[in-house]
Amino acid sequence: MDMFIKRVKLILQSEDSECGQACLAMIFNYYGYGISLPELRKNHSAQTGGTKVSYLMETCNDHGFRAIAYSLTIEELRKLTLPCI
């Protein structure tokens, strides 16, 4: 997993409630879709109380990405070769 820390540009959240947006911005940028957190925030407001998977998937779809939700164990997650949330 260390290889992703080097390749994914870190985007820090500005508010407690925008962790999902910050994660999506990092993944979007990983795939060459240059978007900043303020740009993402403008069209997709942060959710209070935590980000729902449905919100993440809808935001991905709005930006031309296909999101798939999986339930994985930590061991399975470590085997993935793509950035994920």
N, C-alpha and C positions, 0 to 999 in steps of 0.2 A: 504494500500500500504506500510505501514511502515515495514511489515513483510519481504518484499523483500530487504529492505536496510540492514537488519540483515543477510540475507541468501545469497545474491549475493555478491561475493567478488568484491570490487571496483577495477577497472583497469582504471587508468588515462591515457588520451591520451597524447602523447609527442608533437604532432604537431596539429595545428588548423584543418587540413584536415582529421584527422583520427578518428573522433568521431564515425563513423559507425563501423569501425574496433574494437574500444574499446568496443562498445556496444555488438558486436557479440562475442568478446572474453569473456565478462562477462556471456553472455547467454550460450555459449559453456561450460564454466567452471561450471556453475550452474548445467548442466546436466552431469557432470563428464567427459567431453571431455577436458582434460587438454591441453590448448594451450595458449601460451603467446602472448602478442601484437607484440613483435618482430617476432615471428614465423608466425603469421598471416600476418604481414606487408610484410614479405619476399615473400610470394606467391600471395598476393593480395594487390597491391599497392593502396594507398589512392587516392581518386579522389579530384581534385580541384573544388571549387565551390559548394561543398555539395555532399553527398552520395545519389545515386539514389536507389530507392527500388529494381530495377532490379539487381543492384550490390549486395545488401544485400542478395537477394534470391539466386543468383548464387553462392555466397560464402558459404551460408548455404548448398546448394546442393553439392558443392564440398567437404564438410566435413561430408556428410552423414545425414544432417538434412533436414527436409521438412519445408519450409517456406511458409506461406500463408499471403497475403496482405489483410488487411481490412481497411475500413474507419470508424472510430468510433468517437462518441462525447466524451467529457471529462467524462460525467456521465457513459457512457458505459465502457470506459477505466478503471474507478475506480472499476468496478465490476469484472474485470479479476483477476484470481488467479494464473496466470503464468507470468513470466517475459517476457516483450515484448519491442519492440522499437517503 
